[in-house]
Structures are given as C-alpha cells and as structure tokens.
Amino acid sequence: MSWQPIETAPKDGSHIIGWSALAKDMAMVQCVGGRWRFYPDGQNLIPNELTLWQPLPAPPASERDMEAGR
C-alpha cells in the first residue's frame, strides 16, 4: 500500500488510515458528513490536518493467523 493525497480518499464513510502532517502521526479515520473523524473516539479533526491516506490492511484470515501475527 502506498500513501495517496487525501483529496483522493473515499468520503463514503469507509474507514481508512490517515496521516496528519500537523501531529506527525497516523490513525484510523472516516469521513462523515464531509468532516474527517478520528477513531476510536469519533473526535472531529482540524480541517486540512490530514494530508495523506491509505486503505486499511485486510483482516486476518483466521484467529490462528492473528495469533501467529500473519
């Protein structure tokens, strides 16, 4: 997965990984009603704080894979 400009991110409520240039950190985010929300608490982010995004990775295929770190 590679980072993409935030302008190309889905705005349909999908969860994605967002990069905040201001905080120099990444987090799971979602666009709801035209506003980006940080999770797990649903707090609204400062406008224009996010600069890059990428999709979430696929979940583990099974509990065994998760335990093995795959």
N, C-alpha and C positions, 0 to 999 in steps of 0.2 A: 504494500500500500504506500502511496506517496501523498504528500501534502498537496492540497489544491487551494486556490483562492476562495475565501469564504463566500464571495459572490456567487460561486457555483454550487454551494451546498444546498441540499434539499430543504425546502421550507414547508414540508407536509406533515411535520410533527415527528419525523423519524429521529431516532437518537443517533448522534454522531460523536466523534472525538473532535473537539475544538481546541485550537491553540490561541492563547491570549498573549499578545505581544506585551501588553501592559504588565501582566503578572508573571510573564515568562514561565507559563505552566500550561498543561493541558487538562481537560476534563470532559466528561460526557455532557453534552448539551443537546438541546432540542429547540426548534423554532415553533413557538405557539403564538398565534395572533400577531405575527410579524415581529415578535420580540424573542431574543435568544434567552433561554433559561438554563442555568447551571444545575446539575444534579449531583448529589442526592436531595438537596433541599428545595429545588424549584425556584431559587432566587433569580431574579432578572439580572442580566449582565449589563454593564455600561455600554451604551451604543458605540459601535465601532471598535469595541475592545477585541473582538475576535478577528483574526486576520487569516487563519488557515483552518482547514478541516480535512478529515479522512473518515471513511466508514468504520464502523465497529468491526472487530475481527469476528469470524464465525465462532459460534459457541462450541464447546467440546462435543464430540460425537456421543460420548457416554460418560457416566460417572467414573468409570475406570480410567478413561483418558484424562479426566480432570484431576484425579488423584495422582496420576503419573506425570502431570504437568504438560500434557500434549494438547 
